[in-house]
Structures are given as structure tokens and as C-alpha cells.
């Protein structure tokens, strides 16, 4: 049971100052259950079978954090969470059940209200475009996104190393493509320094980049890149901004979805300063469909997620995983999730029964009821909850009737979404893509310079050849014919004036001037950027 002090926000709605009210019920249910803001950065789990109420729980937590002045970032997998931007209404078909539920759980200050929302979309259709650069994504996450082998990941690491050493910024996918071509053309020399570079590995990476582009992933990379301050905005009314990533279309590319969210989490970890244990989080991050992050993930990636989850709380960020079954989350990470809302699990198979039993054993025992049976029996909108209490100790498991949301339940209309986008604090900032000087442009400039040099060398070769033909045919003279012996003496004199070094230099230049050299310089390098 949580009893906290109250305050009124700018809209006149009373909110608890030190915790987020989740629900209650009395008798067989918890009298009141809440999430203490002080321990909200200790992470959490929302689990349960499809249709048991996970999305509504996520919605009311987002409302609670926003009212407490905590910004939120979440993904909207089904499109339902856009309703956070619009107030609930009495005309809604569930109005009466909502009011009855509020009365049952003692939610006496329950009112309808809208919340400050910013819509984001990797594809730029249902929200502001959200981008990062290839360099910021890094080789580890990019290799995961492209599903590369160990050898292919090694070649990708070489490309990133060359990007730094050669001053070739990697901003978008065309930069990476151009750099991979550069690596392939210089593979013999680079292999002596960095290890073997095979053409097959480069080809495999290029093919995977093509697949990513076909899935729409090219829109993720480029500039202007997302600034973290724009998802950590707190309004003048003291409420935290709720950032909603439109993910219904993105879910068609689950690897892209999971890698992007992990990148964002990693960026928060890298950029934010240490603040210890604050009175409330600086940001709360909800990772819906969390199993996609761990499915077939390499050990190095899972280790990175574990490290981020363990350390990011000291930077004031709370991470909440939403999934159907707690078993979807590795145990080392699951053990760090202190705040838990467990909706019903359906045990239709022996494997399901084992998963249910394991889930029940992770809760602190409550002598009033059987936890395993409760997890199986709770209805829609009910859950077995356990929140961290004083000193971060896990609370006993409680059966809880989850409170109704104050915002609209379900998606908003396209016109409402358009209005929210127009009034967004970042309206216009990310809409236009920028394409500044980077690896592609700089490699193209090198290729054009080499092509120009080859063309000049060709013209010089033709001029010298023409002069030699004129001398041989005695067409070049002044005042009369030249004796053939004199011509030979002139040629001998010219050749004799050259040193061995200059003769070798001329031979190399002549080779580059020739057909083979021109094809290498103008064909391979120049042709790379032809038509772009």
C-alpha cells in the first residue's frame, strides 16, 4: 500500500508526488498499488499473453510518468498508443466500466485528460523522421542489423577504421557502399595491415545493404540526426513529453526495429552523465516486443544489453521490457527488473506450464494467495504486481485491478495526428534530409581527380606520340630537310640527357597513360560515381 503526498498539475488534475498509482481493489486484491518514482529507474517488466491488457498498463504508466515530469519514449506496435495525445470522453463505450473500476479501486480523482505527445517514424509517414548516422550506429549494431558473419563483421570493422583514418565520414548508406568499394579496390594493401579482406565478404555486405534498403532501412541513416535533448523535453506545465515511435510498419522488419531501439538505448547510456539515484528518472524507456531484441542475438550483443541495463539506471534512465513471457528475457537481465506487472499467462502446453511456474517463482510470496494460480486466473485488466519498496526491496506479490487510462483508449484520427505534429516542439527540425560532404562525396572527388589526371596523361601521350611521328617522317623542320643522321643524333641526345630514375618514372607514367591504366583509373574509380 502506498500513501503519498499530492499536488495539482497545470490542468488541475491531482497526481501523486512520489509514486504512480497503478490500481488496487481491496479484499482479495491489493488495497492500493503504486510505483515509487524514486525506484522507477530500477527498470521493470510488463508481461502477459496477447489480449490481457499489457498495452493499457503501458499507457497508464506513460501517463503517470508524464504527470510526474518524466519524459517517456515508447514504441507503438499496434497503433493504439497514439490515443495518449487525446483526452478520453464520456461518449466512449467503456466510459461506465472505467468509472466503475475507478470507484472500486479508490481512484477518486480520476478524470479524462490528454498528454503532451511527439510522434516519430523511421519512414517519416506518421511522425517526424528519426535518424542516426552510420558512424553513430557503429559496427557491432550494424553487423547485427545486417546479420553478418564473424568474417564479414571483421571487414566492416576495417571499413570503420579507414573512415576514421582517412577522414571519410560515414553518414548514410551510400557513404558505406562507396567506402566498401574503396576497401575492395585496395584489398591487397589493406590486407597486409588489417588482415585478409575477401571479395566475397565485401559482396555479402553489399547484398545485405541492398536488402536493408529494400526494407526501407535507408531512411534511418542520414542527417539531421536525432538530438537526445529532443526526446527529454519537459513542458512549461511541468509534464514530461511522451515520445511515440510509430512501429506498426516497422514491425515488418523486426531486426531493424530491435536494432534501432537498442541503438537509442546505447546512445542514452553513452551521452548522459552519471547522477546516481535521483528522486525520479530523467527518462523512462519502454521496449515493446522485447523478445525481438534477444532472438538469435550473438553473445556479444546480449552482453552489451546486460551491461547497459545494469549501468544506465545510474544515469537516471529506467528501462521497461514488454513481452508475452518473462522467459523471453535472459535471466541476467530479468534479475535486474525490479518493478513487475504480470498479466495472465496461458499454459496450454507443458512448456507453457514450466514457463508459468518459473515466472511465479520470481515473485516474493504472498500468503494470501497462490501466485502461480493467480497468474493463470487473472482477467483482462488485472495483474499480479510487485513494486520495489523502501530501500529497493521487492514488494510482496499482489493481485491488482489496473486503473483505467485518462487518455483515449485506441488510436487517434489522421486529422488529430496531423494537428499534434503541427504543434510539436520539434516541428520542421527533422523534416528535410541533409546531404553534406561525407565519404561518398570525398571518394567521388578523388575518383574525378584521378580520372582528370588520366585524361591529361592520355592527351600528353598523344602529343608526344605525334611529335615523334613528325620527327620520324621529317615533317618537323625549319628551312629545309634534315639529314637522317642528324635526326638520330637529336634522338640520342635527348635520350642521353635522362637519368635512370627519370627513365623509370617515364615508364610508369607511360603505363598509366596507356589503355590499361586509363581503364583502371577512369573506368573503375570514375564509373563508381557515374550518374549519381
Secondary structure in CASP SS format (residue, H / E / C, confidence):
PFRMAT SS
TARGET T0000
AUTHOR 0000-0000-0000
METHOD secondary structure of the structure
MODEL  1
X C 1.00
X C 1.00
X C 1.00
X C 1.00
X C 1.00
X E 1.00
X E 1.00
X E 1.00
X C 1.00
X C 1.00
X C 1.00
X C 1.00
X C 1.00
X E 1.00
X E 1.00
X E 1.00
X C 1.00
X C 1.00
X E 1.00
X E 1.00
X E 1.00
X E 1.00
X E 1.00
X E 1.00
X C 1.00
X C 1.00
X C 1.00
X C 1.00
X C 1.00
X C 1.00
X C 1.00
X E 1.00
X E 1.00
X E 1.00
X E 1.00
X E 1.00
X H 1.00
X H 1.00
X H 1.00
X H 1.00
X H 1.00
X H 1.00
X C 1.00
X E 1.00
X E 1.00
X E 1.00
X E 1.00
X C 1.00
X C 1.00
X C 1.00
X C 1.00
X C 1.00
X C 1.00
X H 1.00
X H 1.00
X H 1.00
X H 1.00
X H 1.00
X H 1.00
X H 1.00
X H 1.00
X H 1.00
X H 1.00
X H 1.00
X H 1.00
X H 1.00
X H 1.00
X C 1.00
X C 1.00
X C 1.00
X E 1.00
X E 1.00
X E 1.00
X E 1.00
X E 1.00
X E 1.00
X C 1.00
X C 1.00
X C 1.00
X H 1.00
X H 1.00
X H 1.00
X H 1.00
X H 1.00
X H 1.00
X C 1.00
X E 1.00
X C 1.00
X C 1.00
X C 1.00
X C 1.00
X C 1.00
X C 1.00
X C 1.00
X H 1.00
X H 1.00
X H 1.00
X H 1.00
X H 1.00
X H 1.00
X H 1.00
X H 1.00
X H 1.00
X H 1.00
X C 1.00
X C 1.00
X C 1.00
X C 1.00
X C 1.00
X C 1.00
X C 1.00
X C 1.00
X C 1.00
X C 1.00
X C 1.00
X C 1.00
X E 1.00
X E 1.00
X E 1.00
X E 1.00
X E 1.00
X C 1.00
X C 1.00
X C 1.00
X C 1.00
X C 1.00
X C 1.00
X E 1.00
X E 1.00
X C 1.00
X C 1.00
X E 1.00
X C 1.00
X H 1.00
X H 1.00
X H 1.00
X H 1.00
X H 1.00
X H 1.00
X H 1.00
X H 1.00
X H 1.00
X H 1.00
X H 1.00
X H 1.00
X H 1.00
X C 1.00
X C 1.00
X C 1.00
X H 1.00
X H 1.00
X H 1.00
X H 1.00
X H 1.00
X H 1.00
X H 1.00
X H 1.00
X H 1.00
X H 1.00
X H 1.00
X H 1.00
X H 1.00
X H 1.00
X H 1.00
X H 1.00
X H 1.00
X C 1.00
X C 1.00
X C 1.00
X C 1.00
X C 1.00
X C 1.00
X H 1.00
X H 1.00
X H 1.00
X H 1.00
X H 1.00
X H 1.00
X H 1.00
X H 1.00
X H 1.00
X H 1.00
X H 1.00
X H 1.00
X H 1.00
X C 1.00
X H 1.00
X H 1.00
X H 1.00
X H 1.00
X H 1.00
X H 1.00
X H 1.00
X H 1.00
X C 1.00
X C 1.00
X C 1.00
X C 1.00
X H 1.00
X H 1.00
X H 1.00
X H 1.00
X H 1.00
X H 1.00
X H 1.00
X H 1.00
X H 1.00
X H 1.00
X H 1.00
X H 1.00
X H 1.00
X H 1.00
X H 1.00
X H 1.00
X C 1.00
X C 1.00
X H 1.00
X H 1.00
X H 1.00
X H 1.00
X E 1.00
X C 1.00
X E 1.00
X C 1.00
X C 1.00
X C 1.00
X C 1.00
X H 1.00
X H 1.00
X H 1.00
X H 1.00
X C 1.00
X C 1.00
X E 1.00
X C 1.00
X C 1.00
X C 1.00
X C 1.00
X C 1.00
X E 1.00
X C 1.00
X E 1.00
X E 1.00
X E 1.00
X E 1.00
X E 1.00
X C 1.00
X C 1.00
X C 1.00
X H 1.00
X H 1.00
X H 1.00
X H 1.00
X H 1.00
X H 1.00
X H 1.00
X H 1.00
X H 1.00
X H 1.00
X H 1.00
X H 1.00
X H 1.00
X H 1.00
X H 1.00
X H 1.00
X H 1.00
X H 1.00
X H 1.00
X H 1.00
X H 1.00
X H 1.00
X C 1.00
X C 1.00
X C 1.00
X C 1.00
X C 1.00
X C 1.00
X C 1.00
X C 1.00
X C 1.00
X C 1.00
X C 1.00
X E 1.00
X E 1.00
X E 1.00
X E 1.00
X E 1.00
X C 1.00
X C 1.00
X C 1.00
X H 1.00
X H 1.00
X H 1.00
X H 1.00
X C 1.00
X C 1.00
X C 1.00
X C 1.00
X H 1.00
X H 1.00
X H 1.00
X H 1.00
X H 1.00
X H 1.00
X H 1.00
X H 1.00
X H 1.00
X H 1.00
X H 1.00
X H 1.00
X H 1.00
X H 1.00
X H 1.00
X H 1.00
X H 1.00
X C 1.00
X E 1.00
X E 1.00
X E 1.00
X E 1.00
X E 1.00
X E 1.00
X E 1.00
X C 1.00
X C 1.00
X H 1.00
X H 1.00
X H 1.00
X C 1.00
X C 1.00
X H 1.00
X H 1.00
X H 1.00
X H 1.00
X C 1.00
X C 1.00
X C 1.00
X C 1.00
X E 1.00
X E 1.00
X E 1.00
X E 1.00
X C 1.00
X C 1.00
X C 1.00
X C 1.00
X C 1.00
X C 1.00
X C 1.00
X H 1.00
X H 1.00
X H 1.00
X H 1.00
X H 1.00
X H 1.00
X H 1.00
X H 1.00
X H 1.00
X H 1.00
X H 1.00
X H 1.00
X C 1.00
X C 1.00
X E 1.00
X C 1.00
X C 1.00
X C 1.00
X C 1.00
X C 1.00
X C 1.00
X H 1.00
X H 1.00
X H 1.00
X H 1.00
X H 1.00
X H 1.00
X H 1.00
X C 1.00
X C 1.00
X C 1.00
X C 1.00
X E 1.00
X E 1.00
X E 1.00
X E 1.00
X E 1.00
X C 1.00
X E 1.00
X C 1.00
X H 1.00
X H 1.00
X H 1.00
X C 1.00
X E 1.00
X C 1.00
X E 1.00
X C 1.00
X E 1.00
X E 1.00
X E 1.00
X E 1.00
X E 1.00
X C 1.00
X C 1.00
X C 1.00
X C 1.00
X E 1.00
X C 1.00
X C 1.00
X C 1.00
X C 1.00
X C 1.00
X C 1.00
X H 1.00
X H 1.00
X H 1.00
X H 1.00
X H 1.00
X H 1.00
X H 1.00
X H 1.00
X H 1.00
X C 1.00
X C 1.00
X C 1.00
X C 1.00
X C 1.00
X C 1.00
X C 1.00
X C 1.00
X C 1.00
X C 1.00
X C 1.00
X E 1.00
X C 1.00
X C 1.00
X C 1.00
X C 1.00
X H 1.00
X H 1.00
X H 1.00
X H 1.00
X H 1.00
X H 1.00
X H 1.00
X H 1.00
X H 1.00
X H 1.00
X H 1.00
X H 1.00
X H 1.00
X H 1.00
X H 1.00
X H 1.00
X H 1.00
X H 1.00
X H 1.00
X H 1.00
X H 1.00
X H 1.00
X H 1.00
X H 1.00
X H 1.00
X H 1.00
X H 1.00
X H 1.00
X H 1.00
X H 1.00
X H 1.00
X H 1.00
X H 1.00
X H 1.00
X C 1.00
X C 1.00
X C 1.00
X C 1.00
X C 1.00
X C 1.00
X C 1.00
X C 1.00
X C 1.00
X C 1.00
X C 1.00
X H 1.00
X H 1.00
X H 1.00
X H 1.00
X H 1.00
X H 1.00
X H 1.00
X H 1.00
X H 1.00
X H 1.00
X H 1.00
X H 1.00
X H 1.00
X C 1.00
X C 1.00
X C 1.00
X H 1.00
X H 1.00
X H 1.00
X H 1.00
X H 1.00
X H 1.00
X H 1.00
X H 1.00
X H 1.00
X H 1.00
X H 1.00
X H 1.00
X H 1.00
X H 1.00
X C 1.00
X H 1.00
X H 1.00
X H 1.00
X H 1.00
X H 1.00
X H 1.00
X H 1.00
X H 1.00
X H 1.00
X H 1.00
X H 1.00
X H 1.00
X H 1.00
X H 1.00
X C 1.00
X C 1.00
X C 1.00
X C 1.00
END
